[in-house]
Amino acid sequence: MSGAVIRMHRARGAFVAVVAATGFLGAAHAQPATSAPIVLQGDGPYHRLTLPLSIYGSAAYGDLRDLRVRNAAGHAVPYAWLRNEAATPQTASQDVPIFALPGSDNGAAPADASLAFSVRPDGSLALDSKAASAQRKASEATQWLIDLSQVKGSLLQARFEIAPDARGLFAFRLEASDDLRQWRPVGGEDQLVRLAHGGQTIERLAVDLGSLRTRFLRLRWSDPQHGAPLTGVGIDSVQEVEPVAPLEWSGPLKPERCATDYCDYLLPRGLPVQSLRIDLADINTLAQVGISGLSDPAPAAATPQQQPVPRNPLYALRHQQRRPVSLPDRPDESPLLDAVVYRLAQAGGEARSPVLALDGAVYARLRLRTAGPVSVLGATPPVIAVGAVPRTLVFLAQGAAPFSLAWRAAPVAGTVEGAEPGAPLALSTLIPGYAPDKPVVADGASVALPTAASTAAVAAAAQSPIPQAAGADAASRKWWLWGALGVGLLLLAGMAWSLFASLRKDAARPD
């Protein structure tokens, strides 16, 4: 009988092994994936691809660790994150020449501003003698020319100085040019603000230029009769080896919850936030707030993951010598800055608090903490939006086109994560002879992510990046799994038949 018991245990072990094997394989492929086609520009072989911010909302991991670039055969091709190894950006601040343009009596731009200036050997502007005699006084100027020809790198912000006694809201628009003939708009209408309200002086004289590159700026007052008398302009700039992608904004974010003196806002997972816009619901509202970043506690056994390099020179310029005074009540709360937010009705229009620069790090939530009750922000808590510079990668177009971007969708319970080929490389490995102080030479590429509906459909179908290869691969995996299960069941049936036959023989054998 002992032999029968041994054979029974073996049969049971075989059954458990078959079930475990099929269950593991099912779990390993249970996590759905999605993809989007990449459109190449130029001959390569290297291509630069800037990722849309919306990828953070559909990827399984905030650090995009499972991102892959695949060719037509479905094979992962080598890629590396851009700017992670580039030389540290260098910031600089300098005062620049400004000129009050003559303009016309109705405030229109002059027909050709270049006719009033000559260019010095160093490239800077000099006002011609005839034009100098016609130059308006600062208090009468309807528009200003700002000479940026001696500024190196990208423009971070312009710091305006106005007459000490100037008070009010001064709306304006900026235009950029490289030749004083062709002008292009820079953003929309903006404001310089200096107001006295409730015993406080509200001053906003710095304007974000969004890493603009240009030789000249022209400022035109929206109301030519009520422009601020400018006395100077300072420019903060940054020299970076790699070009910076334009800032992108999230949709409006409502508070996840509010307590007596703060509101918390859930952020898109993995998003490196660099700018913050606070939209107050009620007119004539002003409050002082402390802004903090909240991080989710990491599990003790979690493997540290590489985060995007936090880079926001504008935040460093504005806040490197000032520490927030608001005190956190959580160990995972990082104070970022203190600010006065406002929305005020004025004769020249509505004055709103400016966009705030953040440090570019990744947080799970943002907290707005008020000096008093949270109701000082209005009857309805404010809605916020966060801005971020999208991450950029460089990949080698290895193999045949078309190429696609692939990543795992939201994780499924019970998913077993395994190592996959195609993880990002160092730039020095991807590009032989790479130098951190020189820009990467690569052609462009673009990707359009699928809509939410198509993403859900693709994720549900668990498709691979290339539809043709994905269908065959998925089908082969399915039939392989069914085959393995069938073989296991046949093996189990054979072992059970052998076991029962042995039991019958043992029962028939005389003692």
C-alpha positions in Angstrom: 0.0 0.0 0.0 2.9 2.3 0.6 3.8 2.2 -3.1 0.3 3.3 -4.0 0.6 6.2 -1.5 3.9 7.3 -3.2 2.3 7.1 -6.6 -0.7 9.1 -5.4 1.6 11.9 -4.1 3.4 11.9 -7.4 0.2 12.3 -9.3 -0.9 15.1 -7.0 2.4 16.8 -7.5 2.1 16.6 -11.2 -1.3 18.1 -11.1 -0.1 21.0 -9.0 2.8 21.6 -11.3 0.6 21.7 -14.4 -1.9 24.1 -12.7 1.0 26.3 -11.5 2.7 26.4 -14.9 -0.5 27.4 -16.7 -1.5 29.9 -14.0 2.0 31.5 -14.1 2.0 31.8 -17.9 -1.5 33.3 -17.8 -0.5 35.8 -15.2 2.7 36.7 -17.0 0.6 37.7 -20.1 -2.4 39.1 -18.2 -1.1 42.7 -18.1 -2.4 44.4 -21.3 -0.2 46.5 -23.5 -1.0 49.4 -25.9 0.9 51.1 -28.6 1.0 54.1 -30.9 2.6 54.5 -34.4 5.7 56.7 -34.7 6.1 58.9 -37.7 9.7 59.4 -38.7 11.2 62.7 -40.2 14.5 62.5 -42.1 16.8 59.6 -42.8 18.1 59.0 -39.3 19.5 56.7 -38.1 18.8 58.4 -34.8 15.5 60.1 -34.2 14.4 62.4 -31.4 10.9 61.8 -30.0 9.1 64.0 -27.5 6.4 62.2 -25.6 2.9 63.7 -25.1 2.0 64.3 -21.4 -1.1 62.1 -21.8 1.1 59.0 -21.8 1.4 59.3 -18.0 -2.3 58.7 -17.6 -2.3 55.5 -19.5 1.1 53.9 -18.6 1.3 51.4 -15.8 4.3 53.1 -14.2 4.9 56.7 -13.5 8.6 56.5 -14.4 7.8 54.9 -17.8 10.1 52.1 -17.0 8.3 49.7 -19.4 8.3 52.1 -22.4 9.6 50.4 -25.5 10.3 51.4 -29.2 9.6 48.6 -31.6 10.1 48.0 -35.3 7.8 46.3 -37.9 8.9 42.9 -36.7 7.9 43.8 -33.1 11.5 43.8 -31.9 12.5 46.4 -29.3 15.1 48.8 -30.7 17.7 50.7 -28.6 16.8 54.1 -27.1 18.0 56.5 -24.4 16.4 59.4 -22.4 17.6 62.8 -23.6 19.0 65.4 -21.2 19.6 63.0 -18.3 23.3 63.1 -19.0 23.6 66.5 -20.6 25.7 69.2 -19.0 24.2 71.2 -16.2 22.3 74.2 -17.6 23.9 77.6 -16.9 21.7 80.5 -16.0 22.5 84.2 -16.4 20.8 87.5 -15.6 21.4 90.9 -17.3 19.8 94.2 -17.9 19.0 94.9 -21.6 18.5 98.1 -23.6 15.0 99.3 -24.1 13.7 102.0 -26.5 10.4 103.9 -26.5 9.1 103.5 -30.1 7.5 106.6 -31.7 4.4 104.7 -32.8 1.3 106.5 -34.1 -1.2 108.5 -32.3 -3.7 105.6 -32.5 -1.3 103.2 -30.9 -0.6 101.2 -34.1 2.9 99.7 -34.6 5.3 101.7 -36.8 5.5 100.6 -40.4 9.1 99.5 -40.2 10.9 99.7 -36.8 14.2 98.8 -38.4 14.4 102.2 -40.2 15.0 103.9 -36.8 18.0 101.8 -35.8 21.5 100.9 -36.9 23.4 97.8 -35.9 26.6 98.1 -34.0 29.6 95.7 -34.7 28.6 93.6 -31.7 25.0 93.2 -33.1 23.3 95.5 -30.6 21.0 98.3 -31.7 21.7 102.1 -31.8 18.9 104.6 -32.2 19.5 106.9 -35.2 19.9 110.6 -34.4 16.6 111.6 -36.2 14.7 108.9 -34.5 16.2 109.8 -31.1 14.8 113.3 -31.3 11.3 111.8 -31.9 11.5 109.3 -29.2 8.6 109.4 -26.7 9.0 110.0 -23.0 8.6 106.9 -21.0 5.3 108.0 -19.6 3.9 108.6 -23.1 5.2 105.5 -24.9 2.6 103.2 -26.3 5.1 100.5 -27.2 8.7 99.5 -26.4 11.5 97.7 -28.2 13.6 95.4 -26.1 17.1 94.5 -27.5 18.0 90.9 -26.6 20.8 90.6 -29.2 23.5 90.2 -26.4 21.6 87.6 -24.4 22.8 84.0 -24.9 20.6 81.0 -24.6 16.9 80.6 -24.1 14.9 83.3 -22.4 13.4 82.3 -19.1 11.7 85.5 -17.9 11.6 89.3 -18.3 11.7 91.4 -15.1 10.2 94.8 -15.7 10.9 97.9 -13.6 8.4 100.7 -13.6 8.3 104.2 -12.0 8.0 104.0 -8.2 4.7 105.8 -8.1 3.0 103.8 -10.8 0.0 101.9 -9.6 -2.5 99.9 -11.5 -3.0 97.0 -13.9 -1.1 97.4 -17.2 -2.1 94.9 -19.8 0.2 94.3 -22.8 1.1 91.9 -25.6 4.6 90.8 -26.6 5.9 90.1 -30.1 9.2 88.6 -31.2 11.5 89.2 -34.2 15.0 88.5 -35.4 15.1 91.3 -38.0 12.8 94.0 -36.8 10.6 93.4 -39.9 8.7 90.2 -39.3 7.0 89.9 -35.9 5.3 87.0 -34.3 3.1 86.9 -31.2 4.5 85.6 -27.9 1.6 84.1 -25.9 -1.5 86.0 -25.3 -2.3 89.2 -23.3 -0.4 89.5 -20.1 -0.3 92.0 -17.2 2.1 94.0 -15.1 0.5 94.6 -11.7 1.2 96.9 -8.8 -1.8 97.3 -6.5 -2.5 98.2 -2.8 -5.3 96.0 -1.4 -6.3 95.4 2.2 -3.1 96.9 3.5 -0.9 94.7 1.2 1.0 95.7 -1.9 0.5 93.2 -4.7 3.3 93.4 -7.3 3.7 91.3 -10.4 6.5 92.6 -12.6 8.1 89.3 -13.9 6.8 87.6 -17.0 7.6 84.0 -18.0 9.1 83.8 -21.5 8.9 80.0 -21.8 12.5 79.3 -23.1 11.9 81.6 -26.1 14.8 82.3 -28.5 14.7 85.6 -30.3 16.8 88.8 -30.8 14.2 91.4 -30.2 10.9 91.8 -28.3 8.3 94.4 -28.8 5.9 95.3 -26.0 2.6 96.9 -26.9 0.2 98.2 -24.3 -3.4 97.0 -24.7 -4.6 100.4 -23.7 -2.1 102.9 -25.1 -3.5 105.7 -22.9 -2.7 103.7 -19.7 0.7 102.1 -20.1 3.2 101.8 -17.3 6.3 104.0 -17.5 9.1 101.5 -17.9 12.5 102.4 -16.4 14.3 99.1 -17.1 14.1 95.5 -18.2 16.2 92.5 -16.9 16.3 89.2 -18.6 17.0 85.8 -17.1 18.3 83.2 -19.5 19.6 79.7 -19.5 22.1 77.9 -21.8 21.3 74.3 -22.2 23.0 71.8 -24.4 19.7 70.1 -25.5 16.7 72.1 -26.7 13.7 72.2 -24.3 10.3 71.0 -25.4 7.5 73.5 -25.0 5.5 73.4 -21.7 2.3 71.4 -21.8 -0.7 71.9 -19.4 -2.9 69.3 -17.8 -6.7 69.7 -17.7 -8.4 71.4 -14.8 -7.9 69.5 -11.5 -10.4 69.8 -8.7 -9.4 69.2 -5.1 -9.4 65.6 -4.0 -10.3 66.7 -0.4 -10.2 69.8 1.7 -9.6 70.2 5.5 -9.9 73.2 7.7 -6.8 75.0 6.3 -5.7 73.1 3.2 -6.9 71.4 0.0 -5.1 68.4 -1.7 -5.0 67.9 -5.4 -4.3 64.5 -7.0 -1.8 64.9 -9.8 -1.3 62.7 -12.9 0.9 59.8 -12.0 4.6 60.4 -12.7 4.2 63.9 -14.0 7.2 66.2 -13.3 5.4 69.4 -12.5 7.1 72.6 -13.4 4.3 75.2 -13.4 1.1 75.8 -11.4 -1.9 77.8 -12.3 -4.5 78.5 -9.6 -7.9 79.6 -10.8 -10.0 81.2 -8.0 -13.7 80.9 -8.4 -14.8 84.1 -6.7 -14.0 87.6 -7.9 -12.3 90.0 -5.4 -10.5 87.2 -3.6 -7.0 87.4 -2.2 -5.2 85.0 0.1 -1.7 83.9 1.1 -1.0 80.2 0.5 1.8 77.8 1.1 2.3 75.2 -1.7 3.7 71.7 -0.9 4.3 68.5 -2.7 3.1 65.2 -1.2 4.7 61.9 -2.1 3.1 58.5 -1.6 5.0 56.4 0.9 7.1 53.8 -1.0 6.8 50.2 0.1 9.8 49.0 2.1 10.6 46.3 -0.4 10.2 48.5 -3.4 13.1 48.8 -5.8 14.2 52.4 -6.2 13.3 53.6 -9.7 15.1 56.3 -11.7 13.1 59.5 -11.8 13.3 62.2 -14.5 16.0 64.7 -13.7 14.3 67.6 -11.9 15.2 70.7 -13.9 13.5 74.0 -13.7 15.9 76.9 -13.8 13.1 79.4 -13.4 12.1 77.9 -10.0 15.7 78.1 -8.9 16.0 81.7 -9.9 12.9 82.8 -8.1 13.2 80.7 -5.0 16.8 79.7 -4.4 17.2 82.3 -1.6 13.7 82.0 -0.1 12.4 79.1 2.0 8.7 78.6 2.4 7.4 79.6 5.8 4.5 77.1 5.8 5.3 74.1 8.0 4.4 70.6 6.9 2.5 68.2 9.1 3.5 65.1 7.2 7.0 63.6 6.8 6.3 63.1 3.1 5.3 66.7 2.6 7.9 69.0 0.8 7.3 72.7 1.1 7.9 74.4 -2.3 6.9 78.1 -2.1 4.7 80.7 -0.5 2.6 82.9 -2.7 -0.3 85.4 -2.8 -3.1 84.3 -5.0 -5.7 86.8 -6.1 -8.5 87.6 -8.5 -9.4 91.3 -8.4 -11.7 93.5 -10.4 -9.9 96.6 -11.7 -10.8 99.5 -14.0 -8.4 98.1 -16.6 -9.7 94.6 -16.4 -9.4 91.6 -14.1 -6.1 91.1 -12.2 -5.2 87.4 -11.7 -2.3 85.9 -9.9 0.5 84.7 -12.2 1.6 81.2 -13.1 3.9 79.9 -10.4 7.1 78.0 -11.1 7.6 74.6 -9.3 10.7 72.6 -9.0 10.0 70.0 -11.7 10.0 67.0 -9.3 7.4 64.2 -9.3 4.7 64.3 -6.6 1.5 62.4 -6.0 -0.4 65.4 -4.8 -0.1 69.2 -4.4 -1.3 70.8 -1.2 -2.5 74.4 -1.0 -2.3 75.5 2.7 -4.0 78.7 3.8 -2.9 81.0 6.6 -6.5 80.9 7.9 -9.5 78.8 7.1 -9.6 77.4 3.6 -12.7 79.5 3.0 -10.4 82.5 2.4 -9.9 81.0 -1.1 -13.6 81.6 -1.8 -16.9 79.8 -1.3 -15.8 77.2 -3.8 -12.2 75.8 -3.6 -10.0 76.8 -6.6 -9.3 74.6 -9.5 -5.7 74.2 -10.5 -3.7 73.1 -13.6 -0.1 71.9 -13.7 2.4 72.4 -16.5 5.3 70.1 -17.4 8.0 69.8 -20.0 7.5 66.5 -21.8 10.3 63.9 -21.7 12.3 63.3 -24.8 14.0 60.1 -26.0 16.4 59.3 -28.8 16.2 55.9 -30.5 18.1 54.1 -33.2 15.9 53.2 -36.2 17.1 49.6 -36.3 15.2 47.2 -38.5 12.3 48.0 -40.9 9.6 50.6 -40.5 7.0 51.3 -39.3 8.1 51.9 -35.8 5.8 52.2 -32.8 5.9 53.2 -29.1 4.7 50.5 -26.7 4.0 50.5 -23.0 2.0 48.5 -20.5 -1.4 49.7 -19.5 -2.7 49.8 -15.9 -1.5 46.8 -14.0 -3.8 43.8 -13.4 -4.0 42.1 -10.0 -1.9 39.0 -10.0 0.3 40.2 -12.8 3.9 38.8 -12.7 6.4 41.3 -13.9 9.3 39.9 -15.8 12.4 41.5 -17.4 11.8 42.6 -21.0 14.4 43.5 -23.6 14.6 47.0 -24.9 15.1 48.9 -21.6 16.7 52.4 -22.0 20.4 52.7 -22.4 22.8 55.4 -21.5 23.3 58.0 -24.2 27.0 57.2 -24.2 26.1 53.6 -25.0 23.5 54.4 -27.6 25.6 56.9 -29.5 29.3 56.2 -29.8 31.4 59.3 -29.2 28.6 61.1 -27.3 29.7 64.3 -25.5 27.6 65.8 -22.7 28.5 69.3 -23.8 27.3 68.9 -27.4 23.7 68.4 -28.6 22.7 65.1 -30.0 22.4 65.0 -33.8 19.1 63.3 -34.5 16.2 63.7 -36.9 12.7 64.3 -35.6 9.9 61.9 -34.9 6.3 62.3 -33.6 3.7 60.1 -32.0 0.0 60.5 -31.5 -1.4 58.5 -28.6 -4.7 56.7 -29.1 -7.9 58.2 -27.6 -9.2 56.9 -24.3 -11.8 54.6 -26.1 -9.3 53.1 -28.4 -6.7 52.7 -25.6 -9.3 50.7 -23.6 -10.1 48.6 -26.6 -6.5 47.9 -27.3 -5.7 47.2 -23.7 -8.7 44.8 -23.4 -7.5 42.9 -26.4 -3.9 42.8 -25.0 -2.4 43.6 -28.4 1.3 44.0 -29.1 2.7 47.1 -30.8 2.4 45.9 -34.4 -1.1 44.6 -35.3 0.0 41.9 -37.8 2.8 40.5 -35.5 0.6 41.0 -32.5 -2.2 38.8 -33.8 0.0 35.9 -34.7 2.0 36.2 -31.5 -1.1 36.3 -29.3 -2.7 33.4 -31.2 0.5 31.3 -30.9 0.7 32.0 -27.2 -3.0 31.0 -26.7 -2.6 27.7 -28.6 0.6 27.0 -26.8 -1.1 27.5 -23.4 -4.0 25.3 -24.4 -1.6 22.7 -25.7 0.4 22.7 -22.5 -2.8 22.4 -20.5 -4.0 19.5 -22.7 -0.7 17.6 -22.4 -0.8 18.1 -18.6 -4.3 16.8 -18.4 -3.4 13.7 -20.5 -0.4 13.1 -18.3 -2.5 13.4 -15.2 -5.2 11.0 -16.6 -2.4 8.5 -17.4 -1.0 8.7 -13.9 -4.4 8.4 -12.4 -5.2 5.2 -14.5 -1.8 3.7 -13.5 -2.5 4.6 -9.8 -6.0 2.9 -9.9 -4.6 -0.1 -11.6 -2.0 -0.5 -8.9 -4.7 -0.1 -6.3 -6.7 -2.9 -7.8 -3.7 -5.2 -8.0 -2.9 -4.4 -4.4 -6.5 -5.2 -3.4 -6.5 -8.5 -5.3 -3.2 -9.7 -3.9 -3.6 -12.0 -0.9 -2.1 -10.8 2.4 
